[in-house]
């Protein structure tokens, strides 16, 4: 069986000018990066803002398992299928982070015949957006330490610097460091650390910004430190916001690529789905809605994390109104939620599927709380049996949710045509009535409790007094209307990654809260969350190399 890389390399890509022409984007509005990828100029983006929006479809998934679900592959396959059926569609995805490519995650460009290409370039440096975000993050870090060194005019307490440096590589050795060693000329030593670039608040700002002016304003609101008496020091206080915006100006233009089938794809931005909101940029999504009848986008991790944040943070912030949600699952993953070990997934076990389908049903029911109609896309594996599929189909039919068996990985657009028809049916029905889960005016602690009880089905939250006081401080400072971004394990509805299926009645511990004033949300950390991954014992980097002809091998 061919690998994703081999399939992508065998694809016949069309010049990016042709893909742009499908969307009505003139050649003079493109900034090409080679023959097969380009940025769409901000002047053109502004010129189409008065056009009517197309329909927005969210692709999300069940709680992820090692068996894999294929959410990005389904996003691409659905977009290809819509175009195949004659409905103009644009696919909007996040950019992959460079670090995990050399660790163990694998690619983030889809798979099989449902991929965006050029796959190697997208998964590596792409158009340099992540490098620009890294540079802006570290410029701010440098200006903080320089301000302290140069007389500390803002009275920054070196013990209360919250801004960390960033790099887009997995490097556990940089999680916690001490900087400015080596003598007086190098500044004042203090504890510091690195996050991976997708976890930087600059990335979240970049992806939620409506335009250049909004981006610079958000950058200025980033809180980087406190004074000894507890006053916040921002990037604007340091006069860093303008230079940071300059570094990000060109990156803010959305990136245009194509799928193997020739569908246009806007791949732009890539925030973590835990510490941030896990969605592609508002700029790309809005542009897609102006250029096509349907935009197919995805959110990170399962629906309890990614979809909730897409709907409560991104849609609320950007004024987006989704028309339908697709929940992606596999028989294999449902078996794992039903208690089957990974080594035994190839054997038929309808009973385990029946137990595991509770996880799928929970996610579908939750999406209904946002007023969205739901379709289930069941990615087909050769080991799946008709009896196992029938269990899923019948269980979800009892809840009024249609299940579509999909084969787009191997069959391309025709393998997702039935899914596309089901999605179009729901769009045309007009049954969507999107609404956020909670009102902006609700108290921050109650917002966290609402997410915990309504989405995670917890009995309550455990909120230490120190955390409650910090939330009250955020409200007193004028940040009470911000939405909540819960950071917890993606593998479970609880804070314990080993608890699979559809648990309820648990207590969600809120260990810490952080204010992302620039991005515009409050992060509630529930459990241990890693913002700088490490490499595995045998990193993927050990198997990646160049051939004598300069081709990349070993990358997915």
C-alpha positions as CSV (number, residue, x, y, z in Angstrom):
1,X,0.0,0.0,0.0
2,X,1.4,3.4,-1.0
3,X,2.2,5.9,1.8
4,X,0.5,9.3,2.0
5,X,3.8,10.9,0.8
6,X,4.0,8.6,-2.2
7,X,0.4,9.3,-3.1
8,X,0.9,13.0,-2.7
9,X,4.1,12.9,-4.8
10,X,2.4,11.1,-7.6
11,X,-0.4,13.7,-7.8
12,X,-0.5,16.0,-10.8
13,X,-0.7,19.5,-9.3
14,X,-2.1,22.4,-11.2
15,X,-0.4,25.8,-11.2
16,X,-1.7,27.8,-8.3
17,X,-2.9,30.5,-10.7
18,X,-5.5,28.0,-12.0
19,X,-6.7,27.2,-8.5
20,X,-7.0,30.9,-7.8
21,X,-9.0,31.4,-11.0
22,X,-11.6,28.9,-9.8
23,X,-12.3,31.3,-6.9
24,X,-12.2,34.4,-9.0
25,X,-8.9,35.6,-7.5
26,X,-6.9,37.4,-10.3
27,X,-3.2,36.6,-10.8
28,X,-2.1,40.1,-9.7
29,X,-3.7,39.5,-6.3
30,X,-1.4,36.5,-5.6
31,X,2.0,36.4,-4.0
32,X,3.3,33.1,-5.3
33,X,5.7,30.9,-3.2
34,X,6.8,28.7,-6.1
35,X,4.4,27.1,-8.6
36,X,1.9,25.4,-6.2
37,X,1.3,27.7,-3.3
38,X,0.6,31.4,-2.8
39,X,-0.7,34.1,-0.5
40,X,-3.8,36.0,-1.4
41,X,-3.1,39.7,-1.0
42,X,-4.8,41.7,1.7
43,X,-6.0,44.2,-0.8
44,X,-8.1,41.5,-2.5
45,X,-9.3,40.2,0.9
46,X,-10.6,43.7,1.7
47,X,-12.2,44.0,-1.8
48,X,-14.6,41.1,-1.3
49,X,-15.8,41.8,2.2
50,X,-19.2,43.1,1.1
51,X,-20.1,39.8,-0.7
52,X,-22.7,37.5,0.7
53,X,-21.3,34.6,2.8
54,X,-21.5,31.0,1.8
55,X,-22.4,28.2,4.3
56,X,-20.0,27.2,7.0
57,X,-19.6,23.5,7.8
58,X,-17.6,22.3,10.9
59,X,-15.8,18.9,10.9
60,X,-15.0,17.6,14.3
61,X,-14.6,14.2,15.9
62,X,-15.0,11.9,18.8
63,X,-12.5,11.8,21.6
64,X,-9.3,10.9,19.9
65,X,-7.7,7.4,20.3
66,X,-4.5,5.8,19.1
67,X,-6.6,4.0,16.5
68,X,-7.1,7.2,14.6
69,X,-10.2,8.9,13.3
70,X,-9.2,10.8,10.2
71,X,-10.7,14.2,10.8
72,X,-8.5,16.2,8.5
73,X,-8.8,13.5,5.8
74,X,-12.6,13.8,6.1
75,X,-12.5,17.6,5.9
76,X,-10.5,17.3,2.6
77,X,-12.7,14.5,1.3
78,X,-15.9,16.4,2.0
79,X,-14.6,19.5,0.3
80,X,-13.6,17.4,-2.8
81,X,-16.9,15.7,-2.8
82,X,-18.9,18.9,-2.7
83,X,-16.9,20.3,-5.7
84,X,-17.3,16.9,-7.4
85,X,-21.1,17.3,-7.1
86,X,-21.0,20.8,-8.6
87,X,-21.1,22.9,-5.4
88,X,-18.2,25.3,-5.1
89,X,-16.4,24.6,-1.9
90,X,-13.3,25.8,-0.2
91,X,-11.4,23.8,2.5
92,X,-10.0,25.8,5.5
93,X,-7.4,24.1,7.6
94,X,-4.8,24.9,10.2
95,X,-1.1,24.9,9.3
96,X,0.8,22.0,10.7
97,X,3.4,22.6,13.4
98,X,7.0,21.8,12.4
99,X,8.0,20.2,15.6
100,X,5.7,17.2,15.7
101,X,6.7,16.3,12.2
102,X,10.0,15.2,13.6
103,X,8.5,13.6,16.7
104,X,5.6,11.2,16.3
105,X,2.4,12.9,15.3
106,X,2.6,12.5,11.5
107,X,1.3,14.9,8.9
108,X,-1.6,17.3,9.2
109,X,-2.5,17.5,5.5
110,X,-5.0,14.7,5.3
111,X,-4.2,11.3,3.8
112,X,-4.6,8.9,0.9
113,X,-6.5,10.6,-2.0
114,X,-7.9,13.2,0.4
115,X,-4.8,15.4,0.9
116,X,-3.7,18.9,0.5
117,X,-0.6,19.3,-1.6
118,X,2.4,20.0,-1.8
119,X,2.3,17.9,1.3
120,X,6.0,18.0,2.2
121,X,6.2,21.8,2.0
122,X,3.0,22.3,3.9
123,X,4.3,20.1,6.8
124,X,7.7,21.8,6.8
125,X,8.4,25.5,6.3
126,X,5.4,26.2,4.1
127,X,5.2,30.0,3.5
128,X,7.1,30.9,6.7
129,X,4.0,32.0,8.8
130,X,5.2,30.0,11.9
131,X,8.6,31.6,11.6
132,X,7.1,35.0,11.6
133,X,5.0,34.2,14.6
134,X,8.0,32.8,16.4
135,X,10.0,36.0,15.6
136,X,7.2,38.3,16.9
137,X,6.9,36.3,20.1
138,X,10.7,36.4,20.7
139,X,10.9,40.1,19.9
140,X,8.5,40.8,22.7
141,X,10.5,38.5,25.0
142,X,13.7,40.4,24.1
143,X,12.1,43.8,24.7
144,X,10.9,42.7,28.1
145,X,14.4,41.8,29.3
146,X,15.8,44.9,27.6
147,X,13.4,47.1,29.5
148,X,14.4,45.6,32.8
149,X,18.1,45.9,31.9
150,X,17.7,49.6,30.8
151,X,16.5,50.9,34.1
152,X,13.1,49.1,34.3
153,X,11.0,52.2,33.6
154,X,7.7,50.1,33.9
155,X,8.7,48.7,37.3
156,X,8.5,45.1,36.0
157,X,8.9,42.5,38.8
158,X,11.3,40.0,37.4
159,X,9.6,37.3,39.4
160,X,6.3,38.0,37.7
161,X,7.2,37.9,34.0
162,X,4.6,35.6,32.4
163,X,5.8,35.9,28.8
164,X,7.8,33.0,27.6
165,X,10.0,32.5,24.5
166,X,8.9,30.2,21.7
167,X,10.2,27.9,19.0
168,X,8.5,25.5,16.6
169,X,10.4,22.4,17.6
170,X,9.8,19.7,20.3
171,X,12.6,20.4,22.9
172,X,11.9,19.4,26.5
173,X,15.2,20.8,27.6
174,X,13.8,24.3,27.0
175,X,10.6,23.9,29.1
176,X,12.2,25.6,32.1
177,X,15.5,27.5,32.0
178,X,17.4,30.3,33.7
179,X,18.4,33.2,31.3
180,X,20.7,36.2,31.4
181,X,23.6,34.3,33.0
182,X,27.2,35.4,32.4
183,X,27.6,38.7,34.2
184,X,26.3,42.2,34.5
185,X,26.4,42.9,30.7
186,X,23.9,40.1,30.0
187,X,21.1,41.5,32.2
188,X,19.4,40.2,35.3
189,X,19.1,36.4,35.7
190,X,15.6,35.1,36.0
191,X,13.7,31.9,35.4
192,X,12.2,31.6,31.9
193,X,11.1,28.9,29.5
194,X,10.0,28.1,25.9
195,X,6.6,27.1,24.5
196,X,6.2,25.5,21.1
197,X,5.0,28.2,18.6
198,X,1.4,27.0,18.3
199,X,1.0,27.6,22.1
200,X,2.1,31.2,21.9
201,X,-0.6,33.9,22.5
202,X,0.8,35.6,19.4
203,X,-0.5,32.6,17.4
204,X,-4.0,32.9,19.0
205,X,-4.0,36.7,18.2
206,X,-2.9,36.0,14.6
207,X,-5.8,33.5,14.1
208,X,-8.5,35.6,15.7
209,X,-7.6,39.0,14.2
210,X,-10.1,40.5,11.7
211,X,-7.5,42.6,9.9
212,X,-4.1,44.2,10.4
213,X,-5.4,47.0,12.7
214,X,-7.2,44.5,14.9
215,X,-4.1,42.3,15.0
216,X,-1.9,45.2,16.2
217,X,-4.5,46.2,18.8
218,X,-4.7,42.7,20.1
219,X,-0.9,42.4,20.2
220,X,-0.8,45.6,22.3
221,X,-3.2,44.1,24.9
222,X,-1.0,41.1,25.6
223,X,-0.1,41.0,29.3
224,X,3.5,40.1,29.7
225,X,4.3,40.8,33.4
226,X,3.3,42.5,36.6
227,X,4.8,45.2,38.8
228,X,5.5,44.6,42.4
229,X,2.1,46.1,43.3
230,X,0.3,43.8,40.8
231,X,-0.3,46.2,37.9
232,X,-0.3,44.6,34.5
233,X,2.4,45.4,32.0
234,X,1.4,45.0,28.3
235,X,3.2,44.8,25.0
236,X,1.8,48.2,24.3
237,X,3.5,49.6,27.4
238,X,6.8,48.3,26.0
239,X,6.0,49.8,22.6
240,X,6.5,46.3,21.1
241,X,3.1,46.0,19.4
242,X,4.0,48.0,16.3
243,X,7.2,46.1,15.5
244,X,5.4,42.7,16.2
245,X,2.7,43.7,13.7
246,X,5.3,44.5,11.1
247,X,6.8,41.1,11.5
248,X,3.4,39.5,11.0
249,X,2.0,41.7,8.2
250,X,2.9,39.5,5.3
251,X,2.0,36.3,7.2
252,X,-1.6,37.5,7.8
253,X,-2.4,37.1,4.1
254,X,-4.1,33.7,3.8
255,X,-2.3,30.8,2.1
256,X,-3.8,29.1,-1.0
257,X,-3.0,25.5,-1.9
258,X,-4.9,22.7,-3.5
259,X,-6.1,19.1,-2.8
260,X,-5.0,16.2,-4.9
261,X,-8.4,16.5,-6.7
262,X,-7.8,20.2,-7.4
263,X,-10.1,21.8,-4.8
264,X,-8.9,25.1,-3.4
265,X,-7.7,25.0,0.2
266,X,-6.9,27.9,2.5
267,X,-4.3,26.7,5.0
268,X,-3.6,29.4,7.5
269,X,-2.7,29.6,11.2
270,X,-2.3,26.8,13.7
271,X,-3.0,27.4,17.4
272,X,-2.9,24.4,19.8
273,X,-6.4,23.0,20.6
274,X,-5.7,22.9,24.3
275,X,-4.0,26.1,25.5
276,X,-5.6,28.0,22.6
277,X,-8.7,27.6,20.5
278,X,-7.4,25.1,17.9
279,X,-8.9,26.6,14.7
280,X,-7.5,28.1,11.5
281,X,-7.5,31.9,11.0
282,X,-10.5,34.1,10.9
283,X,-9.0,35.8,7.9
284,X,-9.0,32.5,5.9
285,X,-12.4,31.4,7.0
286,X,-14.0,34.7,6.2
287,X,-12.3,34.9,2.8
288,X,-13.5,31.4,2.0
289,X,-17.0,32.3,2.8
290,X,-16.9,35.2,0.4
291,X,-15.5,33.0,-2.5
292,X,-17.4,29.8,-2.3
293,X,-20.9,28.3,-1.7
294,X,-19.6,26.2,1.2
295,X,-16.6,26.4,3.5
296,X,-15.5,23.2,5.1
297,X,-13.3,23.7,8.2
298,X,-12.2,21.6,11.1
299,X,-11.4,22.2,14.8
300,X,-8.8,20.5,16.9
301,X,-9.1,17.3,18.9
302,X,-12.6,16.0,19.8
303,X,-15.8,18.0,19.8
304,X,-15.7,18.6,23.5
305,X,-12.5,20.6,23.1
306,X,-12.2,21.8,19.5
307,X,-15.8,22.2,18.5
308,X,-16.7,23.9,21.7
309,X,-13.9,26.4,21.3
310,X,-14.7,27.0,17.6
311,X,-18.4,27.7,18.6
312,X,-17.9,29.6,21.8
313,X,-14.7,31.5,21.0
314,X,-14.0,31.8,17.2
315,X,-17.6,32.1,16.0
316,X,-18.6,34.5,18.8
317,X,-15.5,36.6,18.2
318,X,-15.8,36.7,14.4
319,X,-19.6,36.7,14.0
320,X,-19.6,33.4,12.2
321,X,-22.8,31.3,11.9
322,X,-22.2,27.6,11.1
323,X,-24.8,25.6,9.2
324,X,-23.9,22.0,10.0
325,X,-21.5,19.8,11.9
326,X,-19.9,16.6,10.9
327,X,-18.6,14.2,13.6
328,X,-15.9,11.9,12.4
329,X,-15.4,8.4,13.9
330,X,-14.1,5.0,13.0
331,X,-15.2,1.5,14.0
332,X,-11.7,0.9,15.4
333,X,-11.8,4.0,17.6
334,X,-15.3,3.1,18.9
335,X,-14.0,-0.3,19.8
336,X,-11.2,1.3,21.9
337,X,-13.8,3.5,23.7
338,X,-15.6,0.2,24.2
339,X,-12.6,-1.3,26.0
340,X,-10.8,-3.2,23.2
341,X,-7.0,-3.2,23.2
342,X,-5.3,-1.7,20.2
343,X,-3.8,-5.1,19.2
344,X,-7.3,-6.6,19.0
345,X,-9.0,-4.0,16.9
346,X,-8.9,-6.1,13.7
347,X,-11.4,-8.7,15.1
348,X,-15.1,-8.2,14.8
349,X,-16.6,-7.1,18.1
350,X,-20.1,-5.6,17.7
351,X,-20.6,-5.5,21.5
352,X,-17.6,-3.3,22.0
353,X,-18.7,-1.0,19.2
354,X,-22.1,-0.7,21.0
355,X,-20.3,0.3,24.2
356,X,-18.0,2.8,22.4
357,X,-20.8,4.4,20.4
358,X,-21.8,6.2,23.7
359,X,-18.8,8.5,23.1
360,X,-20.0,9.4,19.6
361,X,-23.5,9.9,20.8
362,X,-22.4,12.3,23.5
363,X,-20.5,14.5,21.1
364,X,-23.4,14.6,18.7
365,X,-25.8,15.5,21.5
366,X,-23.5,18.3,22.7
367,X,-23.3,19.9,19.2
368,X,-27.1,20.0,19.3
369,X,-26.9,22.3,22.3
370,X,-25.3,24.9,20.0
371,X,-28.2,24.6,17.6
372,X,-26.4,22.6,14.9
373,X,-27.7,19.7,12.9
374,X,-25.2,16.8,12.9
375,X,-24.1,14.1,10.4
376,X,-21.7,11.3,11.4
377,X,-18.9,10.4,9.0
378,X,-17.6,6.9,9.7
379,X,-14.3,6.4,8.0
380,X,-14.2,2.8,6.6
381,X,-11.3,0.3,7.3
382,X,-11.1,-3.0,5.5
383,X,-11.4,-4.8,8.8
384,X,-14.9,-3.2,9.5
385,X,-17.9,-5.5,9.2
386,X,-21.5,-4.8,8.2
387,X,-22.6,-6.0,11.6
388,X,-20.4,-3.4,13.3
389,X,-21.5,-0.6,11.0
390,X,-25.2,-1.5,11.7
391,X,-24.6,-1.1,15.4
392,X,-23.4,2.5,14.9
393,X,-26.1,3.3,12.3
394,X,-29.0,2.0,14.4
395,X,-27.7,3.6,17.7
396,X,-27.4,7.0,16.1
397,X,-30.6,6.7,14.1
398,X,-32.4,6.3,17.4
399,X,-31.1,9.8,18.3
400,X,-32.1,11.2,14.9
401,X,-28.5,11.4,13.5
402,X,-27.6,10.0,10.1
403,X,-24.4,7.9,9.8
404,X,-22.5,7.8,6.5
405,X,-19.9,5.2,5.7
406,X,-17.0,7.1,3.9
407,X,-14.1,5.7,1.7
408,X,-12.5,9.0,0.6
409,X,-9.0,7.9,1.7
410,X,-8.9,5.3,-1.0
411,X,-11.6,6.5,-3.4
412,X,-11.2,10.3,-3.3
413,X,-14.2,12.5,-3.8
414,X,-16.7,9.7,-4.8
415,X,-16.0,8.1,-1.5
416,X,-17.5,11.1,0.3
417,X,-20.2,11.9,-2.1
418,X,-23.0,10.5,0.1
419,X,-21.6,12.5,3.0
420,X,-21.6,15.7,0.8
421,X,-25.3,15.1,-0.1
422,X,-26.3,14.7,3.5
423,X,-24.5,17.9,4.4
424,X,-26.1,19.8,1.6
425,X,-29.5,18.6,2.6
426,X,-29.0,20.0,6.1
427,X,-27.6,23.3,4.8
428,X,-30.6,23.7,2.5
429,X,-33.1,22.8,5.2
430,X,-32.1,25.9,7.2
431,X,-32.6,24.0,10.4
432,X,-29.4,25.4,12.0
433,X,-30.0,27.9,14.8
434,X,-26.5,28.5,16.1
435,X,-26.1,29.9,19.6
436,X,-23.1,29.9,22.0
437,X,-23.3,27.7,25.0
438,X,-23.3,30.6,27.5
439,X,-23.9,34.3,27.4
440,X,-20.9,36.7,27.5
441,X,-22.2,38.4,30.6
442,X,-22.1,35.2,32.8
443,X,-19.5,35.1,35.6
444,X,-16.2,33.5,34.5
445,X,-16.5,30.7,37.1
446,X,-20.1,29.9,35.9
447,X,-18.8,29.8,32.3
448,X,-16.3,27.1,33.3
449,X,-19.0,25.3,35.3
450,X,-21.4,25.4,32.3
451,X,-18.8,23.9,30.0
452,X,-18.0,21.2,32.6
453,X,-21.5,20.2,33.3
454,X,-23.1,20.6,29.8
455,X,-20.3,19.4,27.6
456,X,-18.1,17.2,29.8
457,X,-21.1,16.0,31.9
458,X,-19.2,16.7,35.1
459,X,-21.1,16.9,38.4
460,X,-19.3,20.1,39.2
461,X,-15.9,21.9,39.1
462,X,-13.3,22.0,41.9
463,X,-12.3,25.7,42.1
464,X,-9.6,26.5,44.7
465,X,-10.0,29.8,46.5
466,X,-6.8,31.1,44.9
467,X,-8.2,30.4,41.4
468,X,-11.6,31.9,42.3
469,X,-9.9,35.1,43.5
470,X,-7.9,35.3,40.3
471,X,-11.1,35.0,38.2
472,X,-12.7,37.8,40.3
473,X,-9.6,39.9,39.6
474,X,-10.0,39.4,35.9
475,X,-13.6,40.5,36.2
476,X,-12.7,43.6,38.2
477,X,-10.1,44.5,35.6
478,X,-12.8,44.5,32.9
479,X,-12.3,41.0,31.4
480,X,-15.5,39.4,32.7
481,X,-17.1,39.2,29.2
482,X,-14.4,37.0,27.7
483,X,-15.1,33.4,26.7
484,X,-13.4,30.4,28.4
485,X,-10.7,28.3,26.8
486,X,-10.5,25.0,28.8
487,X,-7.1,23.3,28.6
488,X,-7.5,19.6,29.5
489,X,-6.7,16.2,28.1
490,X,-8.1,15.5,24.7
491,X,-8.6,11.8,25.3
492,X,-11.4,11.9,27.8
493,X,-14.5,14.0,28.9
494,X,-12.8,14.0,32.3
495,X,-9.3,15.4,33.2
496,X,-8.0,11.8,33.3
497,X,-6.8,10.6,29.9
498,X,-7.4,7.0,30.8
499,X,-11.1,7.3,31.3
500,X,-12.7,6.6,27.9
501,X,-16.2,6.3,26.6
502,X,-18.9,8.7,28.0
503,X,-18.3,9.2,31.7
504,X,-20.5,11.5,33.8
505,X,-20.8,12.7,37.4
506,X,-17.1,13.4,37.8
507,X,-15.5,16.6,39.2
508,X,-13.4,18.8,36.9
509,X,-10.5,20.3,38.8
510,X,-9.5,23.8,37.7
511,X,-5.8,23.9,38.7
512,X,-5.0,27.4,37.3
513,X,-6.4,30.2,35.1
514,X,-4.6,32.5,32.8
515,X,-5.7,35.7,31.1
516,X,-5.0,35.9,27.3
517,X,-6.0,39.5,27.0
518,X,-4.7,39.9,23.5
519,X,-6.4,36.8,22.1
520,X,-9.5,37.6,24.0
521,X,-10.2,34.6,26.3
522,X,-9.5,33.2,29.7
523,X,-7.6,29.8,29.8
524,X,-8.8,27.4,32.5
525,X,-6.2,24.7,33.0
526,X,-7.7,21.4,34.2
527,X,-5.0,18.8,34.7
528,X,-1.4,18.7,33.4
529,X,-1.0,20.5,30.1
530,X,2.2,20.5,28.1
531,X,3.0,23.6,26.1
532,X,6.5,22.4,25.0
533,X,6.4,18.7,23.8
534,X,9.4,16.5,23.9
535,X,10.6,14.0,21.3
536,X,9.8,10.3,21.8
537,X,12.5,7.7,22.5
538,X,12.8,7.0,18.8
539,X,11.8,10.3,17.0
540,X,10.5,10.3,13.5
541,X,13.5,12.5,12.6
542,X,15.8,9.5,12.7
543,X,14.0,8.1,9.6
544,X,13.8,11.3,7.6
545,X,16.5,11.9,4.9
546,X,17.2,13.1,1.4
547,X,17.8,10.8,-1.6
548,X,20.6,11.4,-4.1
549,X,18.0,13.2,-6.2
550,X,17.1,15.6,-3.3
551,X,13.7,14.0,-2.6
552,X,12.5,13.8,1.0
553,X,12.0,10.3,2.3
554,X,10.5,9.1,5.7
555,X,8.2,12.1,6.1
556,X,4.9,10.3,6.7
